[in-house]
C-alpha cells in the first residue's frame, strides 16, 4: 500500500469519524422528513430517468441470461438497487411520490443504499479483470465485506452505520481513482466507466453538501444523474463486449493461420522425406562420376556444379520445413539472419518474376520471441509487394529491405496504396487483392505489436509503399 492510498483511506476514515461525533442525529433518517413537491416538469423528468434505469437493468440482466457474464448480472442488480433506492428516497422526501410509492421504512432505505454500493463494487471488480489490476482486489473485497456487515447490522437494528456516515460515492471514488492510477493502457470502455461514475459522484457531492437546495426549486438532479450514469456504463459494457468479440476473432484468425502452417509443414516434411533419398543417390552418382572422369576438367566442373545444385535443393527443402514449423518456442535471434532465411525461400519466386530485391544492413539488432513468426511477417510483406508489382506490371520492379538499429523497412515501387484503403489496410478480412482472405497484414501487425512488442506502420505515396517494423 503506497502513501497516496494511505492518505485517501485516512481522509475517508477521518470524514466518517467527524460525521459520527458531530452529526449522528442528523444522519439517522426518521420516518418523516422535510417534504418537497415536484412540479410537472420535475415529475416527468424523474419518471423518465427511472425509465432509463429500468431499461438498463433489463438490458444487462438479459445479457447475463444469454452469455452468463457476471459483470452484466452485477450491473443489472446495481441498477435495480439504484431504482429501489430512489423509490425509497422519493417516498420519504418527494410529493406526490410519497403517495404513489408509499414506502417510509428507514431499514429498506438503508438496505437499498448499501446494495447499490455492494453490487457496484462487484461490477467494478468484474469489469477490471481484463486490465490485470489484481492489487485492487484486496481493497475491493475489504469494502465489500464491510458493506455486507453494514447490511446485516441494518437488518437487525434498522439503521446502517458505514453507508450512513460515509457516503457511498466515497468508496467508489476510491476504487476508481486507484484503478485510474494502476491501469497504464486505458481504453474507451474504461473512459466510459470513469465518465459515467464521475458525473454521478460530482452531483452526489453537491447534493450531499446541500448546494442543490440553494436554487430553491425541487428538481430530480440525482435521478437524471443516475440515468446518465446508466447510459455511460451500458456503453462501457457494450464497447468492452465489442473489443472482446474482436479479440476472439483475432484468436480464431491466429488458430486458422497456425493450422494452415501446420498442414503445410506436414506436407513439406513428406516432400522432404521423399526427396532426400533421390538427392543422396544423385550425390553418390556424382562421386562415382568424379572418380571416373577425374582427369577430364570439364566433366569435373560439371560434377561440382551438379553437387552444388543438389546441396541447394537439400538446403531449400530444409528451409521450407523449418519455416512452416508452427513451434511457439521463443529465443534470441538476429533480424539479419531471419531476413536471410526468408530470402532463401522467396528469392526463386522473385527471380522468376524479374523483381530486383536489394538489402542493406547498417546495424543489426536482436529480438526475443518466436523467430518463425517474425519471418512470416517479413515474408508476408515481401509477397504483398511482389503481388502488387506483378499485378500493376511495373517496369524495373524493385523491393528494398533495410535494417538499421531497431528498425526494419520494406519498400517497393508499386505505385502505393489508394487513400481510401490506407485506414483499412490492417483490418481483418480486408484485402485489395482477389481471392485473398485479408488476414495477412492483420496477423502481421498482431505478431509484431502483441507478440514482439514492436510497432508495424505504413507510409504510402504514388511511388510506392513503405512498411516499418520498429522496436524500442
N, C-alpha and C positions, 0 to 999 in steps of 0.2 A: 504494500500500500504506500503510494508516494505522498509527498507533503500536500499537494493540491487536493487530493481526495480526502485526506485527513482534515484539511481546513473546511471543505464542504460539509463533511459529516459533523464537525464541531459546530459549524454555523447552524445547521438544521437542528441539532440537539439543543443548542442554546435557545433557539427560537421556541422550540417545544417547551422547554423549562420555563421560559418567561410567560408563555401562554397559561401554563398550569398554575404558576404562582400568582399572576395578576389578573387573569381573565377567565378563571374557571367558571364562574356563574354565567358569564356572557356566552360561553361556547357550548353549554349544555342546552340543547333545544328543548323547549317545552311543547306541550300540545297546542299551544296558541302562540301566535306571533303577530307582528305588525302586518296587516293585510294591505296589499296593493291591488289596484284594479287595472286590468289591461283594457285599452280601447280596442276598437275593431281591427285596426291595422296591426297592433301588437299581438292580438289574439290570433289573427290569420297567420302572422309570421311565425309564432310559436308552434302553431298546428302544422304548418308546412315543414318546419325544422324537425319536428317529431316524425313526420312522414319520411323525411330523408333518412333519419336514424333507423326507422323500422325497415326501410328498403335495404340499407346497408347491412342490417342484421340478417335479413332473409337471404340476401345475395351471398354473404360469406358463409352462412350455415349451409346453404345449398351447395356451395363449392366443396365444403368439407364432406358432405354426404357422397359426392361424386368422386373426389380424388383423395379423401382421407388424409389431408394435410392439416396438422393440428393448429397451424397459425390461423387458418380460416375459422376453426372452431373457437379458439380463444378470442379472436377479434369479434366474431359474431356475438359471443357471450358478453364481451366488454360493451358492445353497442346496446344489447338488451339491458344490461345493468345500468348504462347511462340513461336509457329511456325510463326505467323504473325510478331511478334517482330523480330525474326531472319531474316525473309524475308526483312523487312524494314531496318534492320541494314546492311544486305549484299548489299542492293540496294544503300546505301549511301557510303559504305566503300570498298566493295569487288568486284573485277573483276574476272570472267565475269558475276557475279550475277547482277551487275548494269544494264547490257543489257537484261539479262533474265527476271528479275522481273520488272525493270523499275519504281520502286517506290522511289520518292525523296521528300516525304511530311513529314516535321517535326511534323505536327499535328498528322498524322497517327502513326508516330514513338512513340510519347509521349503517345498516347491513348493506343496502344498495350502494351507498357511497364507498364502503370498503370493498365490495365486489367489483366496482369499477376499477379500483386500484389493483386488485388481485388479478383479474383477467387481462388488464392492460400490461401488467408485468409479465405474465405468462406469454402473452402475444409478443412482447418485445424480445423476450428470451428466445422464443422460437424463430422470430424474424432475423435475429442477429447471428444465428448459427452459421449462415453462409459466409459471414465475414471473419469467422475464426477469432472471436474475442473472448476466449474461454475465461480470461481473468475477471470478466464481469459477472460470470455465472454465480460465484460465491456471494457477491453483493446482492444480486437479484434474489437469490434463494433466501438470504437473510431477511430481506424486506418482505418477501412472500410469507415466511414463517411468522414474522411479527404481525402481518395483516391477518393471517388465519387466527392467531391468538387473540387479536383485537375483535374479530368476528365472534369468536367463542365467548369472549367477555360480554359482547353486546347481547348475545342470546341469553346470557344468564342475568345481566344487570340492566338491560335495555339501553345502555349508553356505551359509546365507543370511547377509547382513550387515545390511541395513536392517531386515527384519522380525524379526531375531534380537535386536537391541539396542533397537529402537523398537517396542513392541507395536502390533499392527495397529489397536487401538482408538483410538490417539492420532491418526493421520491422519484417521480417520473422524470423531472428535470435532471435530477442527479444521475440517473442511469443514461439518459440521452446525451448529456454533456460528456460523460465518461466514454460513451461509445464514439462520440464525435472525435474525442482525443485519440482513442485507441485505433480506429479504422483509418488506415493510411490511404487506401484507394477507394474513395467513395463513389457510388454510382447514383443514378437517378432515383431508384426506389428508396434509397436511404435519405436523399434530399426531400423527397415527398413526405417521408416519415417525420423528419425534423420539422419541415414547414407546417404540416398539419398540427403537430402537437405543440410547437412553439406558439402558434396562433392561439390555441386553447389556453396554454399556460399564461400568455400575456393578458388575455381577457379575464382569466380566473384570478390573477394577481390584482387587477384593477377592481374586480368585484369584491375580492377579499378585503381590500383596503377601504371599501366603501366609496370609491371615487365615482362609480356609475350613478349612485344616488344623487350626486350633485347636480345632474341635469334636470332633476325634478319630475321627469315623466317616466313611469314604468315602461320598460321595453325588454323583450326577451333576448338580450345580448348573449347570454350564456347558451340559450337554446340554439341560436344561429351559429355560434362558435362551434358547438359540438357537431352540428350538421356539416359545417365546413371541414372540420377535422375528419368526419366520416368520409367525405369525398376524397380528401387528400390521402388518407390511409388506404382507402379502397384502390386508389390509383397506384399507390406504392405496392400493394399486394399484386395487383394485376400486372404491373410493369415487371415485378420480380418474377411472376409466373411466366411472362414472355421471355425473359432472359434465361430462365431455367429450361424453357422449351427449346430455345436456340442452342443452349449448351448441350442438350440431349441430342439434337440434330447433328451438332458438331461431332459428338462422340460416335454417333451412328456412321457419319461420313468417315471418321478415322477407322472404325472397325471394317467398313467396306473396303477402304484403301489397303488396310493390313491384310484383309482376306485376299484381295487381288494379288498383292505382293507374295503372299504365302503360296498361292496357286501357281504364280509364275515361277517362284523359286523351286517348287516341286517339279514343274515341267522342265526347267533348265537343268536341275540335278539329274533328271532322267536322260536328257540330251547329253550332258557331260559324261555320264556313265557310258552311254553308247559310243561317244566319240573317242574316249580315252584309248580303248583297245586299238582301233584303226590307226590313231596317231602314233601310238607306241610301235605298232607294226611297221608303219612308214618310216619311223625313225631308225628301226633296226635294218630295214631295207637300204636306207641311205648309208648306214655304217658299212654294210657289205659292198655296196657300190663304190664307196670311197676306197676300200681296200683293193677292189678290182681295177680301179682307174686312178690309182694314186699318182701315176706318172703323167696322167693327162690333166693339165692345168685347167682347161675349160670345163671338163667334167667335174673336177674338184670344186670349182667356183659355183657350178650349178647345184651340186650336192649341198654345199654350205648355205646357199640361198634357200634351198628347199628346207633345210633344217631350221633356218630362221622362221620361215613361214609356219612350219609345224609348231615351233615353240610359241609363235604369236597366237596361233589358233588355240593352243592349250591354255595360254595365259588369259586370252579373251574370254573363253568359256568359264574359267575360274573367277574372273572379274564379275561377269554377269551373275554367277551363282552367289558370290559374296554380296553383291549389290541388292539382290532380291531376297536376301535373308531377313525375315521380319523380326530379328532379335531386338530387344529393348535395352540391351546392355549399354551402360554409359562408360565413357572413357575420356581421357585427354587425347585430343588429336589435332594435327596440323591442318589448317584450312587449305594450305598449298597442296599437301598430299591428297586431301579429299578431292580437290579440283582435278588433280592429275588422274585420279582414279576414274572420275566421271568422264574425262576426255577420252580415256581408252575405250569407254563404252560408246560414246556418241560420235567419235571422230569419223568412223566409217560412213555414217549417215550424212554427216556434214560434207564430207568429200564427194559423195555421190551426188549431192545437191549443189556442188560447186560453191559452197559457202566458206568463206575465209574466217577462221577463228584465231584471234590473237590474244595472248595472255601476258600480263605483266605483274610481277610481284615486287613491290617496293619494300615491304616489310611484312613478313609472315606473322601470323598470330595463332595461338592455340585456343581451343574451346573445350569445355567439359560437357559431354552429352552423348547422344546416340549418333555416331558418325554416319550410319546408314541413312538416318532421317535427313541429316544435313545434306548429304549427297543427293537425295531425292529432290530436295528443294532446288539445288543448282541445276540438276538435270531437267527439272520442270521448266525453269526459266530459259534454259538453252533451247529446249524443244519448242516452247512458245515462240521464241524469236525465230527459230528455223521455219516453223509453220507460217508465220507472218511473212517472212522473206520469200518463201516459195509461192504462197497464195497471191502476193502482190507483184510477183515477177520483177523483183528489184534487181537493177543492174549493179554489178560488183557487190553482192550481198556480203555483209560483214557482221561478226559478233565479237565484241571486245570485252574481255573479263580482266579486271584488275583487283589486286589485293593490296591494301595499304593500311597498316596498323590494325584498327578494329573494324575495318570496313571491307566488304567485297561488293564489287559493282559489275553488273551485267548490262551491256549496252548493245543496241542494234541500230541499223539504218533502214528500218522497215516502215518509215513514214509515220510512226507514232500511233496513238490510240485516240479516237474521237472524243471530244469533250463530254459528250452525253454519256459515255461509258466509263469515264475515269473514276467517278464516285462509286461505281458498282463493281469494279474490276475484281475486288477481293471478296465480294458477296458469294455465299454458297449458291450453287446451281445457276450461276450467271456465266455465260460464255458468248464471245463474238464469233466462235467457230462452229461450223456444222458438225453434227454427230459427236458433240462433246458434252460430258456430264456437268461441267462447270464447277468442279470442286478442287481442281489442281492448285490454283492460286490461293484459294480459301484455306486448304490444308497447309500449303507452304507458309502462309502468314501465321497460322496457328502453331506450326512447328517452331518457327523462328521466335515468336513472341511468347509462347507459353512453355514450350519445352526447353528452349535455349536462352530465354530471357533477353532476346535481342529485339530488333525492330526491322520490319520489311516495308519499304516505301517505294513509290513510283514517281518518276518525272517523265513527262512525255511532251513532245512538240512535233512539228511537221517533218523533222529529220528522222526521228526515231524515239525509242523508249529507253529509259534507264531504270533498272531496279537496283535499289540499295539495300544491302543487308548490313546492319550496324549493330555493334555490341559496345557496352560500357567498358 
